[in-house]
Protein backbone atom coordinates (compact mmCIF):
# COMPACT_ATOMS: atom_id res chain seq x y z
CA UNK A 1 0.00 0.00 0.00
CA UNK A 2 2.58 2.56 -1.14
CA UNK A 3 3.23 4.53 -4.30
CA UNK A 4 4.87 2.80 -7.26
CA UNK A 5 8.60 3.42 -7.59
CA UNK A 6 9.55 6.74 -9.12
CA UNK A 7 10.27 6.58 -12.87
CA UNK A 8 13.78 5.39 -13.72
CA UNK A 9 14.56 8.70 -15.46
CA UNK A 10 14.68 10.37 -12.06
CA UNK A 11 17.75 10.18 -9.79
CA UNK A 12 18.49 6.84 -8.16
CA UNK A 13 17.22 6.20 -4.64
CA UNK A 14 20.56 7.15 -3.11
CA UNK A 15 20.20 10.61 -4.65
CA UNK A 16 16.63 11.29 -3.59
CA UNK A 17 16.36 14.36 -1.37
CA UNK A 18 16.99 13.88 2.33
CA UNK A 19 13.72 14.59 4.17
CA UNK A 20 14.00 15.72 7.78
CA UNK A 21 10.96 14.91 9.89
CA UNK A 22 10.54 16.25 13.42
CA UNK A 23 8.04 14.86 15.93
CA UNK A 24 7.36 16.80 19.13
CA UNK A 25 5.60 15.12 22.03
CA UNK A 26 4.63 15.55 25.66
CA UNK A 27 2.60 13.01 27.63
CA UNK A 28 1.38 11.44 24.39
CA UNK A 29 2.52 7.89 24.97
CA UNK A 30 -0.91 6.66 23.92
CA UNK A 31 -0.28 7.75 20.33
CA UNK A 32 3.48 8.12 20.07
CA UNK A 33 4.41 4.64 18.86
CA UNK A 34 1.89 4.80 16.02
CA UNK A 35 3.16 8.21 14.93
CA UNK A 36 6.79 7.08 14.93
CA UNK A 37 6.02 3.90 13.02
CA UNK A 38 4.05 5.82 10.40
CA UNK A 39 7.26 7.69 9.58
CA UNK A 40 9.74 4.84 9.85
CA UNK A 41 7.57 2.46 7.82
CA UNK A 42 7.46 4.85 4.86
CA UNK A 43 10.29 2.87 3.23
CA UNK A 44 11.54 6.16 1.82
CA UNK A 45 15.31 5.71 1.41
CA UNK A 46 16.52 9.00 2.93
CA UNK A 47 14.75 10.00 6.15
CA UNK A 48 16.36 11.99 8.93
CA UNK A 49 13.93 11.51 11.81
CA UNK A 50 14.20 13.59 14.98
CA UNK A 51 11.94 13.06 18.01
CA UNK A 52 11.73 15.71 20.74
CA UNK A 53 9.91 14.75 23.94
CA UNK A 54 9.34 17.30 26.68
CA UNK A 55 10.27 15.05 29.58
CA UNK A 56 7.09 12.96 29.64
CA UNK A 57 6.39 10.67 32.60
CA UNK A 58 3.97 8.34 30.79
CA UNK A 59 6.48 5.92 29.28
CA UNK A 60 7.13 7.99 26.16
CA UNK A 61 10.91 7.81 26.59
CA UNK A 62 10.77 4.02 26.62
CA UNK A 63 8.64 4.05 23.46
CA UNK A 64 11.11 6.30 21.65
CA UNK A 65 14.06 4.24 22.83
CA UNK A 66 12.60 1.16 21.13
CA UNK A 67 13.07 2.96 17.81
CA UNK A 68 16.34 4.75 18.54
CA UNK A 69 18.29 2.63 16.04
CA UNK A 70 16.32 4.29 13.23
CA UNK A 71 16.36 7.84 14.61
CA UNK A 72 18.86 10.56 13.78
CA UNK A 73 18.37 12.11 17.21
CA UNK A 74 15.99 11.97 20.13
CA UNK A 75 15.73 13.43 23.59
CA UNK A 76 13.30 13.41 26.50
CA UNK A 77 13.88 16.46 28.66
CA UNK A 78 11.91 19.49 29.89
CA UNK A 79 11.37 22.25 27.34
CA UNK A 80 9.37 25.46 27.05
CA UNK A 81 6.55 23.90 25.06
CA UNK A 82 5.76 22.55 21.62
CA UNK A 83 7.23 25.38 19.57
CA UNK A 84 10.44 25.36 21.59
CA UNK A 85 10.76 21.61 20.98
CA UNK A 86 10.21 22.07 17.24
CA UNK A 87 12.72 24.91 17.04
CA UNK A 88 15.33 22.68 18.71
CA UNK A 89 14.45 19.78 16.44
CA UNK A 90 14.73 21.74 13.21
CA UNK A 91 18.00 23.27 14.42
CA UNK A 92 19.40 19.72 14.09
CA UNK A 93 17.72 19.00 10.74
CA UNK A 94 20.03 18.80 7.72
CA UNK A 95 17.58 17.57 5.09
CA UNK A 96 16.74 19.26 1.79
CA UNK A 97 13.04 19.04 2.70
CA UNK A 98 11.41 19.50 6.10
CA UNK A 99 8.13 18.52 7.70
CA UNK A 100 6.79 17.85 11.18
CA UNK A 101 4.42 15.29 12.59
CA UNK A 102 2.74 15.82 15.94
CA UNK A 103 2.75 12.75 18.16
CA UNK A 104 -1.01 12.17 17.79
CA UNK A 105 -1.02 12.34 13.97
CA UNK A 106 0.01 9.85 11.29
CA UNK A 107 1.73 9.89 7.90
CA UNK A 108 -0.03 7.83 5.26
CA UNK A 109 1.94 5.16 3.36
CA UNK A 110 3.82 6.59 0.38
CA UNK A 111 3.56 10.17 1.64
CA UNK A 112 7.28 10.90 1.53
CA UNK A 113 7.66 9.35 -1.93
CA UNK A 114 4.89 11.66 -3.15
CA UNK A 115 6.50 14.69 -1.51
CA UNK A 116 9.94 13.92 -3.00
CA UNK A 117 8.43 13.39 -6.44
CA UNK A 118 6.47 16.64 -6.30
CA UNK A 119 9.45 18.78 -5.29
CA UNK A 120 11.64 17.04 -7.89
CA UNK A 121 9.12 17.82 -10.63
CA UNK A 122 8.63 21.40 -9.40
CA UNK A 123 12.08 22.81 -8.60
CA UNK A 124 10.72 26.35 -8.27
CA UNK A 125 8.27 25.42 -5.52
CA UNK A 126 9.52 26.15 -2.02
CA UNK A 127 6.59 24.86 0.07
CA UNK A 128 3.65 22.55 -0.63
CA UNK A 129 0.89 20.77 1.24
CA UNK A 130 -1.28 17.76 0.52
CA UNK A 131 -4.67 16.61 1.73
CA UNK A 132 -5.46 14.83 4.99
CA UNK A 133 -7.94 12.54 6.72
CA UNK A 134 -9.60 13.45 10.00
CA UNK A 135 -9.55 10.59 12.52
CA UNK A 136 -10.86 10.36 16.08
CA UNK A 137 -9.01 9.61 19.32
CA UNK A 138 -9.19 5.87 18.59
CA UNK A 139 -7.85 6.28 15.06
CA UNK A 140 -11.20 5.76 13.34
CA UNK A 141 -11.87 7.62 10.10
CA UNK A 142 -14.14 10.66 10.43
CA UNK A 143 -14.05 12.53 7.12
CA UNK A 144 -11.67 13.62 4.36
CA UNK A 145 -9.96 16.97 4.29
CA UNK A 146 -9.43 17.46 0.58
CA UNK A 147 -8.20 20.98 0.02
CA UNK A 148 -8.22 23.81 -2.48
CA UNK A 149 -5.02 25.41 -3.70
CA UNK A 150 -3.33 28.05 -1.60
CA UNK A 151 -5.00 31.45 -1.56
CA UNK A 152 -3.36 34.03 0.67
CA UNK A 153 -6.51 36.18 0.82
CA UNK A 154 -8.56 33.24 2.09
CA UNK A 155 -5.79 32.18 4.46
CA UNK A 156 -5.66 35.60 6.09
CA UNK A 157 -9.33 36.52 6.15
CA UNK A 158 -11.07 33.16 6.66
CA UNK A 159 -8.88 30.58 8.40
CA UNK A 160 -5.72 28.49 8.22
CA UNK A 161 -6.98 25.54 6.20
CA UNK A 162 -3.59 23.91 5.52
CA UNK A 163 -3.33 20.44 7.13
CA UNK A 164 -0.19 20.89 9.20
CA UNK A 165 1.17 17.30 8.98
CA UNK A 166 0.69 17.40 5.20
CA UNK A 167 2.90 20.51 4.76
CA UNK A 168 6.51 20.26 3.56
CA UNK A 169 9.07 22.88 2.58
CA UNK A 170 12.63 23.40 1.44
CA UNK A 171 15.14 24.04 4.19
CA UNK A 172 16.37 27.17 2.41
CA UNK A 173 12.93 28.78 2.77
CA UNK A 174 12.71 27.90 6.46
CA UNK A 175 16.09 29.51 7.04
CA UNK A 176 15.22 32.54 4.92
CA UNK A 177 12.15 33.40 7.00
CA UNK A 178 13.89 32.77 10.32
CA UNK A 179 12.17 29.49 11.19
CA UNK A 180 9.45 28.95 13.76
CA UNK A 181 8.69 31.78 16.16
CA UNK A 182 8.64 30.60 19.81
CA UNK A 183 6.32 33.50 20.68
CA UNK A 184 3.48 31.43 19.16
CA UNK A 185 2.33 28.45 21.21
CA UNK A 186 -0.80 27.45 19.24
CA UNK A 187 -0.69 29.15 15.83
CA UNK A 188 3.00 28.54 15.23
CA UNK A 189 2.13 26.72 12.01
CA UNK A 190 -0.08 29.53 10.65
CA UNK A 191 2.61 32.04 11.54
CA UNK A 192 5.19 30.04 9.58
CA UNK A 193 2.88 29.52 6.59
CA UNK A 194 2.12 33.25 6.46
CA UNK A 195 5.81 34.11 6.35
CA UNK A 196 6.38 31.38 3.76
CA UNK A 197 3.64 32.83 1.54
CA UNK A 198 4.97 36.38 1.96
CA UNK A 199 8.36 35.22 0.74
CA UNK A 200 7.45 32.57 -1.84
CA UNK A 201 4.57 30.62 -3.35
CA UNK A 202 2.89 27.67 -1.69
CA UNK A 203 1.48 24.88 -3.84
CA UNK A 204 -1.01 22.07 -3.29
CA UNK A 205 -0.18 18.37 -3.78
CA UNK A 206 -3.43 16.64 -4.82
CA UNK A 207 -2.88 13.57 -2.68
CA UNK A 208 -3.73 12.44 0.86
CA UNK A 209 -0.56 12.55 2.92
CA UNK A 210 -1.56 12.38 6.58
CA UNK A 211 -4.17 11.70 9.25
CA UNK A 212 -5.04 14.34 11.85
CA UNK A 213 -6.73 13.44 15.12
CA UNK A 214 -9.78 15.35 16.31
CA UNK A 215 -10.68 14.93 19.98
CA UNK A 216 -11.68 17.06 22.97
CA UNK A 217 -8.27 16.98 24.68
CA UNK A 218 -6.49 18.30 21.60
CA UNK A 219 -4.52 21.43 22.52
CA UNK A 220 -5.92 23.65 19.79
CA UNK A 221 -9.48 22.74 20.79
CA UNK A 222 -8.96 23.04 24.54
CA UNK A 223 -7.29 26.47 24.19
CA UNK A 224 -9.33 27.88 21.33
CA UNK A 225 -9.50 31.41 22.75
CA UNK A 226 -5.73 31.71 22.95
CA UNK A 227 -5.44 30.35 19.43
CA UNK A 228 -7.78 33.03 18.10
CA UNK A 229 -5.68 35.73 19.74
CA UNK A 230 -2.55 34.41 18.03
CA UNK A 231 -4.42 34.13 14.73
CA UNK A 232 -5.40 37.78 15.08
CA UNK A 233 -1.77 38.82 15.33
CA UNK A 234 -0.92 36.91 12.17
CA UNK A 235 -3.89 38.24 10.19
CA UNK A 236 -3.33 41.90 11.00
CA UNK A 237 0.43 42.45 11.07
CA UNK A 238 0.68 43.25 7.33
CA UNK A 239 -2.83 44.64 6.90
CA UNK A 240 -3.68 48.08 5.59
CA UNK A 241 -5.12 50.28 8.39
CA UNK A 242 -8.49 50.40 6.63
CA UNK A 243 -8.70 46.60 6.70
CA UNK A 244 -8.44 46.66 10.48
CA UNK A 245 -11.70 48.55 10.96
CA UNK A 246 -14.60 46.38 12.08
CA UNK A 247 -16.93 46.95 9.06
CA UNK A 248 -14.15 46.23 6.56
CA UNK A 249 -13.00 43.15 8.50
CA UNK A 250 -16.51 41.72 8.22
CA UNK A 251 -16.67 42.40 4.48
CA UNK A 252 -13.26 40.84 3.85
CA UNK A 253 -14.18 37.78 5.90
CA UNK A 254 -17.42 37.36 3.97
CA UNK A 255 -15.61 37.64 0.62
CA UNK A 256 -12.88 35.25 1.74
CA UNK A 257 -15.50 32.75 2.88
CA UNK A 258 -17.22 32.96 -0.51
CA UNK A 259 -13.92 32.37 -2.32
CA UNK A 260 -13.11 29.51 0.05
CA UNK A 261 -16.39 27.68 -0.47
CA UNK A 262 -16.30 28.18 -4.25
CA UNK A 263 -12.69 27.09 -4.68
CA UNK A 264 -13.03 24.08 -2.41
CA UNK A 265 -16.17 22.98 -4.24
CA UNK A 266 -14.38 23.24 -7.59
CA UNK A 267 -11.52 21.17 -6.14
CA UNK A 268 -13.98 18.46 -5.11
CA UNK A 269 -13.42 19.10 -1.43
CA UNK A 270 -17.05 18.64 -0.41
CA UNK A 271 -17.63 15.43 -2.35
CA UNK A 272 -14.24 13.76 -1.88
CA UNK A 273 -13.85 10.03 -1.41
CA UNK A 274 -10.76 8.71 0.36
CA UNK A 275 -8.93 5.96 -1.58
CA UNK A 276 -9.81 2.52 -0.30
CA UNK A 277 -6.17 1.61 0.35
CA UNK A 278 -5.86 4.47 2.82
CA UNK A 279 -8.95 3.35 4.70
CA UNK A 280 -7.72 -0.24 4.73
CA UNK A 281 -4.34 0.87 6.10
CA UNK A 282 -6.04 2.95 8.78
CA UNK A 283 -8.18 0.00 9.78
CA UNK A 284 -5.04 -2.10 10.16
CA UNK A 285 -3.50 0.54 12.43
CA UNK A 286 -6.64 0.73 14.55
CA UNK A 287 -6.82 -3.06 14.87
CA UNK A 288 -3.12 -3.27 15.72
CA UNK A 289 -3.39 -0.60 18.42
CA UNK A 290 -6.39 -2.34 19.93
CA UNK A 291 -4.40 -5.56 20.29
CA UNK A 292 -1.60 -3.89 22.28
N, C-alpha and C positions, 0 to 999 in steps of 0.2 A: 504494500500500500504506500508506494512512494513514486515520485516522478520518474519517467524514463531517463536514462542517462543523457547527458547533454550531447548534442551532435558532435561527431568526431572533428569537425572543422574548428571547434573551439579549443582553447588550451587544454593540455592534459590535466588530469586530476591534481597532480602535484603543483600545478601553476594556477589553480583556482584561487580566488581571493581569500585571504584569511579573514574569517568572520569572528569578531570578538562579541561574546554574549556575556552580559552581567545579570546575575540574579541577586536581588536583595531580599532579606528575610528577617523577621523577628517574631518569635512565638508562632510560627506557621508549620510546625512539624507535621501537622495533619495532612498538608498538601505538598510539602517540600520534596519528598522523594519522587512524586509524580512529575513535578515541574522539572527536576533535574534530569530524570530519565527521558522526558520529552525532547530535551536538547541533545543529550548524549546518544540517543537512539536515532538521530537524524541520518546517520551514516554519511554525512557530509565530510569530505576528507580533510578539511582544514578549519577546525573549530578551536578557538581559544576561549575556554569557559572559566569565568570567574564568579565565585559565590561569596557574597558578603552577608554574614549573619551578625545581628546586633547583640550578641551575647545571650541568646535564648536559653531558657531553663527547661524546655519541653522535649529535650532529646534531639533537637535539630542538629547540634554539632556531631552527634553520633551518626545521624543520617548522612550528613555531608561527608564525613570521614569514610563511609563505605564506598564513596565514589571518587575519593581523592586521587586515585591513580589516573583518572581521566580529566582531572581539573588542572588548569594552568595555575590557579591560586585560589585559596579559600582561607577565611578567617572567621572566628566567632568571638567577638569582643564588643564591649559597649561602644555605641556611636551616638551621634546627635540626631538620629532619625533616618528615614528612608533616603532623602536626597543626599545627605552626607555620605551614606553608604554607597550610593551610586557614583557620586563624585570620586570617592576613593577607588571604586572598582574601575571606572573608566580611566583613571590616572594610570592604571597598570595595563590597560588595553593597548595592544600593538597592531590590531587587525586593520585591514583596508576598509572593512565595513563594520559597523557597530549596531547593536540592538540590545534591549533589555527585556527580561522576562520576570515579572513579579512571581513570588513563590506560590501564589494560588492560581496562576494561569498555566497554560500549556501551549507548546508549539505543535502544530499539526505535522504529520509525516510529510517529508519532501519540502518543507517550508524553506529551508536554507538553500536547497538546490534552486528553487524558484527565485529566491532573492538574488543569488549569485548570477543566474542566467539573465535576470532583468537588468542588473547593473552592468553586466558585460555587454548586453545589446544596446544599452543606453548610456554611453560614456559621459554624456553631458549632464545626466541627472545626478543630483547630489543627495537627495532624500526621497524615499518612496514608502508607501504603506499599502498593505493588502487588506483583505476583508477578514472577518472574524466570526466566531460562533459564540453566542452567550450560553453559558452552562450554569447550573445551580451549585449549591454548596457540596452536593454529592457527586457532581460531575455529570449530571443528566442534561441533555440538550434542551434548551429553552427556545431559542429562535436564531435565525441568521442575522448577521450584521453585514450586509452587502452594501458597500458604500459608493457614493458619487466621487468624481474627481475632486482634487483640491480646489477650493474657492476661498481666497483670503477674506473676501467680504462676508461670506457666510460664516467662516471660522470666527471672525471678530464680533459679528453682530447677532449671531444665533447661538452656536455652541461649538465646543471642541468635539468634533465627530470622528476624529482619527482614532482607530483602535490601537492603543499604546503598544501592546505586544506584537502588533503586525507592522510596526514602523521600523525602518532601517535607514542608515545614512552613512555617508563616507566620513572617515575620520577627519579629513581635512576641513570639512564643513563644521564639524563639532568644535574643532580647535579654533576655527576662524571666528565663531560667535562667542567663544569663551566658555563653552560647555554648560553644564547644568548650574543653575543658580540656587545655592543653599538657602536663600531667603524664602523660597517657595517650598512648602511642606506637602501640599496637596495638588496644586496645579503646576508642578515642576515640568510635566510633560508639555502642557499647553504653552508654557513660557518658552520652552525650547523650540517647539514647532513654530511659534510666532517669529522667533529670531531666525530660524531656518528660512522661513518664507519671506522675511524681509531681505535676506541676503541672497537667496537662490530660489529655484522653483522646486516644488514638491509634486511628485507624480503618484499615480494610483496603479497598483499591481492588481489586475482583475483575477484574484485567486484567494481562497481562504488560507490564511497562514497560521491562525492561532485560535485558542479558546479563552474567553474571559469569564471569570466567575462573577455571579451576581447574587449577593446574599446580604442579610441585614447587618452583619458584623464588619462588612467591608469598610475600609477607612473612609473612602470618598462618600459613602452613603451616611455613615455615622457622624461625619463632620461636615455636612453639606453647607452649612452657613459659612464656615471658614473657607471652604472651597470657592464659594461665590465671591467672597471678598477678594481672594487672590485672582479669580477670573476677571474681576472688575479692574484690577491694576493692569492686567495684560491688555484688556480691550481698550483702555483709555490712554495709555502712555504715548501713543503716536497719533492720537485723534486730533482733528481740527477742533478748536474751541466751540464752534457752533454745534458739532456733533455730540458734545457733552451735555447740552441742554436737554431737559426731560422730554419736551415734545419731539425733538429731532431723534433722540434715542429710540423712542417708541416707533417712529416712522422707519428708521433704519432696521430695527429688529423685525418689523412686519415685512419689509421688503426682503430681508435676508431669509426669513422663514419661507416666503413664497419661492425664492430661488432654490432654497434647500429642498423643499418638497418636490418641485418640478424636476430638478436635476436628479434627485434620487429615484424618482419614478421612471425617468428616462433610462437610468442605469439599471433598472430592474430591481431596485432595492426593496420594494414593497411586495414583490411577488417571487422573491428568490427561493430556490430550492438548494439545500446543501447536498453536495455529492454523496452518494450512498457509501463510498469508501471511508469518508470522514466520519459518518455516523457509526459505521461498523467499528472503526478504530476507537471511537469514543466509548462505545459499548464495551469493548474489550478492556479499556482502562478502568471503567466503572466496575466491571465484574472482578477485575484483578484487585482493585483497592478493597472491595468488599470481602475478598478472601483473606486479606491480611489480618 
